[in-house]
Amino acid sequence: MVKLNGIAASKGVAIGKLHFFNNVQRKVKLELSESPEQELERFESARLRALKTLDDLHSQAMEQVGPEDSMIFGAQQALLNDRDYINSVEDLISREHYVAEYAVQRTGERLAEMISRLDNAYLKERSSDMVDVSNRMVRQLNGELAKDLSDIQGPIILAAEDLLPSETIQMDPKKVQAFVTSAGSRTSHASILSRTMGIPAVVGLQEQLSALQEGALVVVDGFQGVVIQDPDEATLREYERKQQAFLDYRRQLNRLKGAESRTLDGKKVVLCCNINYPSEVRLVLENDGEGIGLFRSEMLCLERDGFPSEEEQFQAYREVLERMSGRRVVIRTMDLGADKKVSYLRLPPEQNPAMGCRGIRLSLQYPEYFKQQLRALMRASVYGKLAVIFPMVSTLEEVREAKKLWREVERELYTEGLRVERPIELGAMIETPAAALISDMLAREVDFFSIGTNDLTQYVMAADRNNSRIDSALNDPCHPAVLRLVRITAENARARGIWCGVCGESASDDRLTETFLRMGISELSVAPASILELRKRIRSIDLSVPEAQRTAECL
């Protein structure tokens, strides 16, 4: 029996025969061309074919994993259309007389190396996009068929050095029971896709992968990040029980569809979903979400050449409101800036963008775009139960200025004879320590709060949540300093008679569920896949038991 320890990337237990997927791209030899013009034509033709393939993969991904994760292939299309990328390849062909294959490979390696050196852990993982694009282009130029997983005869456990996004999306969960890789992390595209597709995965095995053998019986524990080859009888039986228990657990969760999200002592909690695109409403409904607690409207701005028009935004908001059939939809005004930049706004570079011009700060600096969004929101309000929330609030003045523009737009629409549903709840995102500490004053200006614990934690702890060099303990929302600000915000909301929710990652952290409820949080907004598990946790809590208050009381 051989036991390996890696990174738990996707929950679940799988038992099956191991199959190695040899997807290593061979190196292209340096060759010179006698006709650069011909090589430039070959490059452009291959680039257009690759774009078509990526478009097909994007469509496939939309059906399998939804719009958020299918953005991977939109990002790769953007790379192939990037002027810097194209100019680099064409320059190597024209000036160095390299053949197109070598120019593509060299450009890809240079850009992937640049990305991998970034401090930002998430962005470092995006170097795999550059590798994927480069490999695809080389295959197109050579006339080779892409190595894929479509002809695998399952069921098998897949092993590879790494898996590119285009390879992962081709997995059939009925054939690929799980996968293990030597490279990767929890934030790699392969890991993200495996969680969305429900395929157990262990990554980051490094050189341990060489200990595994083709055809061997393997256990993959996606909970603990463990891979066991040739398990003994007792270990095999133990994991068979764990596998069955997990399947039973998933079936039990499905029985909670339609059940109330209510504690044992009767406290009702509203369980909502975070979404990025209108098409994700399907996931909200499939997982029995009780509303939408955060619609990240800025996602409508990404992967575009210009700011979305009022009509485009109106149609998107209308679709979501209509499909939610009267359940509350909280739409966040655009939280652009920081890691969500758009080229067409031509924002100047910032030394510390996380603390720079983003969220409501940016919207107020571009009132023409902000008013355009507010018009679209108000026009859509008649199609459902709309609430609007302003992101990255730090001062009373920001909220008051936003409300002033809101009233201006409202008057304009009435003058034009357009109907606006009234009242529309207006809220403030509590993501900065300043907002939490003046939440008693903010509560007099708005109808609700939603606490974004991801940003709140990084600002409280002065710890960039995307910096891999920072100890993860510094980005733990369970830190007393973070929870004290959550408690202050919830208490001030309750004192003013407005509701308060949590929409950050910690909303689905079962370590904090009871603490949040005891603080007075009345809504939790999470990824659609987390709804039923969180409902189960809420239904197990009894807030009438005094000794269970110790966590909240210590804050």
N, C-alpha and C positions, 0 to 999 in steps of 0.2 A: 504494500500500500504506500503510495506517494501522496503527501499532502503539501499543497502550494498555497501561499498567501498573497493575495493581490488586493485590488480596490473593488469594493462592492458598488457596481454601477447601476444595476437594475434588479429589483426584488424578484424572488422566486427560487424554486429548486428544480433542477433538471437532472435526469439520469439517462445516459445514452452512450453510444459509440462515438469516438472522437474522429473527426475528419479535418485534415489540414487543408487550408485554402491558400494556395501559392499565388499571391497577388503582387509579388514584388516586381516593380517595373525595372526592366533591364536598362543599364546605362547606354546612352547613345554615344558612339565614338565621334571624336572630332573629325569632321570632313569639311573640305572647302568646295565651293561651287564655282563653276565657270560662268554661270548665268544667274546673277543675283535677281534679275527681273523675274526669271522663271520661279525662283524660290519664294519671292514675295507673293506671286500669284498662288503658289501652293499653300503658303501660310494663310492667306486670306480665305481661300476656299475651305481649308480645314477648319478655320475659325468659325465660319458660317455653319458648317456641318455640326461642329461641337455645340454651337448655340441652339441648333434645332434639337439635338439629343438632350440637352439640359432642359429645354422647354418640355419635352416629353416626360423627363424624370420629375419635373415640377408638377405636372398634371397627375402623375402616378402618386407622388407624395401627398398631394392635396386630398386624394381619396383615402389614403392609408393613415396619415398622421395629422392631417389638418393644416391650416395655413401657417401657423406659427413655425412649425418645424420644417415645412416645405420651403421656407424662406432661404434655407441653405442653398438651394439650387438657383434661386433668384440672385443670391450673393455671388455665386460662381459665374452666372451670366454677366453680372456687373464687372467682375474681374476681366472677363474676356473682352468686354467693351471699354475697359479702362484705357485711356489714352497713353498713360505712362507705360502700361504693359505692352500695348501695341507698338509704341515708339521704340521701346527697348529691343523687342524682337526684330523689328524692321531695321534698326540701326546696326545690330549685329550681322544681319544678312547683307545690308548695303555696304557697310564700311569694312567689316571683317571678312566678308565673303563666306560666312558659315552657311552650311545647309540649314534648311528651316527647322529640322528636327533638333539639331544641336543648339540653335539659337533659342528655341522654345524651352529646351531643358535647362539651359544656362540661366535664362531669365527667371524661370520658375524657381530654380534653386536659390538664386540671389534674393528674390522676394520672400520666399519661405523662410530663409535664414534671417532676414530683417524682421519679419513678424515674430519669429520664435524668440528673438532677443528682447521683446517688449516685457516690461514689468507686469503688465496686466495679464493675469493668469488666463482669463477668458479669451482675450485677443491672441495670446500665444497659441491657443488650441486652433485658432483659425488658419494657422499655417497649413493644416491639412487640406483646406480648400484650395490653396495654391498648388499643392502636390497633386490633388485630384484633377484640377484643370490642366496642369502640365502633362500628366500621364494621358489624359484624354486627347490632348492635342497631338502628342507623339503618336498615339495609336491611329488617329485620323490621318496623319501624314504618311504613316507606314501602310495604311490600308488594313490594319489588324482589327479583328473583332475584340471588343472589350471583354476582359475576364469578368464573368458575373456569376451569380448564384442560382440562375434560373434553371439549370439542368441538374441541380443536386437532388439525389434520391434520398429523401429523409426516411425516418427521423434521425438526425445526427446532432452532435455537439460540435460546433465549428470552432476551429483554432486558427489564428493568423497572427502575423507580427502586428498588424494594425488593420483597421477597416475604414475605408473612405466612405463618405456620406452616400455616394452613388452606389456603393456595394451594399451598404447596410439596408438601404431602402428597398433593395431587391429581395431581401430575405422573406421567405414564406414561413410564418410562425408555425405552420403545421409541419414543416420539414426541419427547420432549424429550431431545436428545442432551447438552445442557449448558445452563447459564444464566449470565448476567452481570447484575450490578446496580450502580447507582451508590452505593447505601448498603450497610451491613452490615460484618461483621467475621468472623473465624474462629469467634467464640463466639456469633454470632447463630443464631437457630433455623433459618433457611433454610440456613445453612452446615452446622450439625450434621445436619440431615435429609439434605442432599445427600450427605454422607459415608456415612451409613447406607444410603441408597438407591443409592449407587454412581454418582451423576450428577456429572460434572466441573463445577466452578464457579469463577468469578472474581468477587469482590465488591469493594466499596469503590472503584469507578472514579470516583466523584464526577462532576464536570462533563464528564469525558472521554466519558461515555456519549452525549452529544449529537453526538459525531463519527460515531457509527454510523448506518447507514441501513437502513431496512426492505428485506428481500429480498437484502441483500448477502451474498456468500460470506465466512464468518468462521471463523477458527481460534481455539479456546479451549484454552489450555495451563494446566490445573489444577495442574501441578507448579510452574511459575514465576510464575503469576499474570499471564499475558500474554494479550491479545486482539489478534488481527491481522485487519483487514478488507481484503478484496481482495488476498490474498497473491500475490506473483509466483510464477512457475512453480517456481523453485528452493526457495522457502520452503514452498510447498504440498507438493512432493515430500518435503521434509525432515520435515514434520509427518505426512504419511501414513506414513512409515517409523516415526516415534515412536509413532503410534497403533497400528500393527500390532505393534510391539515390546512395547507395554504389554499388548495382548491376549494375545500369546504368553507373556509373563511370568506373567499370571494363570493361564493354562492349565498352565504348568510348576509353579506353586505347588500347584495342585490335585492334581498327581501325587505330591506329598509326603504326602498323606493316607495314614496307615498306616505311614509311614516312621518310623524312630527319630530322636529328637532327640539326636544323638550327634556329638561333634566328630571331626575326622579322626584324632586320636590315641586315640579311644575313650572320652572322658569323656561319661557319660550325664547329660543335663539334663532335669529334669521340667518340661514346659511346660503350665501350667494357665491357667485363665480367671478373670477377675473378673466377677461377676454381681450384679445387684440384686434379681431376682425369680425364683421357680421357673420361670416360663415361658421364661427365657433359657437354660435347660439345652439347649433345642433348638439354639441357636446354638453352644453348647459342643460338642455332638456333631457338628453339621454341619461345624465347622471342625477337628475331630479334636483337641480339647483332652484332655489326659491326666489331668485332674482339675480341681477348682475350688480355686483358691488364695486366693480372697477372695469370700465371700458377704456382702454388706453388709446385715446383718439389719435395720438401722435403717430401711431403705426400706419395710419392712412397717408402720412407724409413720406414714408421711407420708400426706397426703390422707385422713385419718380424723378421726372425732370423739372417739376415745378409744384408749387403749393396747390393742394386740391381745391377746386372751385367750391363755391357755396352750394351749388346744385349737387356736386359729387358727395359732399359731406352730408347734405340733407338726405339724400337717398340712402346712405349708409346708416345714419341714425334712425331714419324711418323704418328700415328693414329690421333693425334690432328691436325697436320698440313694438312693432307690430307682432313679431314672432314671439315676444315674451308675454303677449296677451294680458297686459295689465299688471304684471309683476314689475316692481321698481327696477329701473335701469339707471345706475349712476355713471354718468359719462364725465371723465376727467378732461378738462381743457388741455390743450397740447403741452406736453412736458418735453419740449425739445431742448437741445443743448446738452452739455456734458458728453455722454456716450451715444447720444441720439442726434447727431448733427446731420444737416441736409445741405448739400453743396450750393443749392440755388439761393439760400439765404445769405451766403457769403459771410458767415460769421467770422470775426477775427480770432486768431489763435489765443488761447488762454493758458497760463501757466498752471492753474488749478481749476480745471473745468467743472469738477464736481461741486465746487463752491463758487462757481462763476455765474454767468448769465444764462439761467435755465428756468424752466417752469413758468410760473406767473411773471417772473422778472422779464423773461424774454417776450412773453405775450404782450406785456404792457409797453415794451419798446417797439413793437410792431402792431400798433392799434388797428391798421387796415386789415391785417390778417386775423387779428383777434375778433374784431367786430364781424368779420365774414363768418367765423366759426359760431359766434353767438347767434347770428341770424339763422344759420342752418339748424342750430339746436332748438331755437324757439319755434321755427317753422315745423320741426319734427315733433314737438311736444304734444300735439293734438292726437298723435297716433299711439300713445301709451302713457305710462307713469314715469316721467323723466325727473331725474335729479342731476344737478351739475356741480362739479367740485373743482376748486382751483388748487393746482399743485405747487409745492415748494414755498408755501406761505411763511414769511418771517415777521411781517409787520402788519399792524392794523391798516396802515395806509394802502398797502397792496390790495387788501380785500375791499376797502372802500373805493379805490380807483376802479377795480374790476366791476364792482356793483354799479358804479356810475356809468360805465360803458354799457353794462347790461340794460340799465334803464333807458339809455339813449337808443339802443337798438330796439327795445320794446316799443318805444314811442314811434320810431321809424316804421316798424311793421304795422302798427295800428293805423298810422297815417296812410299806408299803402293798402289798407283794407284787408290785411292778412291776419288770420286768427292765431292767437297764442293761448295755450292752455295755462290757466292760473289756479292756484299758485304753483310755481316750480321751485322745489327745494334747492337752495344754494348752500354748498358746504366748503369747508377748508380741509386740505390735507395737512395732517400734523406730522411733518417729517424733519423739522428742525427743532433743536432744543428751545430756540426762541419762541416758536409757535406753541410748544407745550407749556412753557412758563407763563405765557400771556393768554393761555386758553380761556381764562375767566373773562377776559376782555373780548377775545375773538368770539366767544359763545354768544355775545350780545349782537354780533354782526351776521351770523350764519344760522342755518337751520340744522346742521349736523356736522360732525367731525368724522373723518376716516384716518386712522393712524397708519402711516406707511413705515412699518418697522424696519424695513431694509435700510432706507436712508437714515432714519432716526438713529439706528444703532451705529452706523458708521460716523455720523456727526457727533454723537455723544461720546464715542470712544476714540475719536480722532484717528480712525483706522479705515483706510481705503478697503472696501469690501472686495475689490477686484485685484488686490495686490497679494500675490502668492507668498511674498516674504513675510507677511504679517501673520502672527499666530492666530489661528482660527478662534481662539478663546476671546480675542479682542473684538470679534464680530458676532458674539453670542447674544441674541436678544434676551436671554435669561439673566443677563448682568443686572444687578440691583439698580444701577444708575439708569438704565433704559426703562426698567419696570416702574421705577418711581415716577418717571415722566409720563408713562402710560396711565398710571393711577391718577396723577394730578389732572391729566386731560379728561379722563372718564368722570372724575368727581366734579369738575367744573361743568362738564356737559350736563350731568344729572342735575346739578344745582340750578342750571338755567332752563331745564326741561327740554333739552334737545338730545337726539340719539347719537351714539358714538360707536363706531365699528373699527375693526382692524383688517387691513387688506394686504399686509406684507407677508413674507414667507412664514413668519411665526404664527400666523392665523391657523395654519395646519399643523403646528408643532404641539403634539399631545402633552408635552411637559407643561405647556402654558395654558391649555384650554380652561382648566378649572380656575387658575389665577385670574385670567381675563374676565371670566364670568363673575367672579367675586368682586372684581373691581367695578363692575357695572357695564362692561362691554355687551352690547345687545345684538351686534351683527358681526359675523366672521365671513370674509370673502377670500376664497381659495381657488386653486386650479380645479376645473371640473372633476378630474379624476379623484380628488381628495374629498369630495362631498360626503359620500356614504361612510367612509372611514371616520370622518369627523362627526357625523351624525351618531354613529355608534358610540363614540367616546362621550358625547354630550349626554346621551341617554343613560350612561352609566354613572353620572355625577349626581351627588346629593348635596346640595348647598346648605341643607338644614343641619348638617353634622358640624358642630362647632369646631372640633379639633382639626378639621380639614382646612380651617382658616389660617393656619399658621404661616403658610407661604405668603399670603397677601398681607398678614399683619406685620411680618418682619420688614415690610417695605414702608 
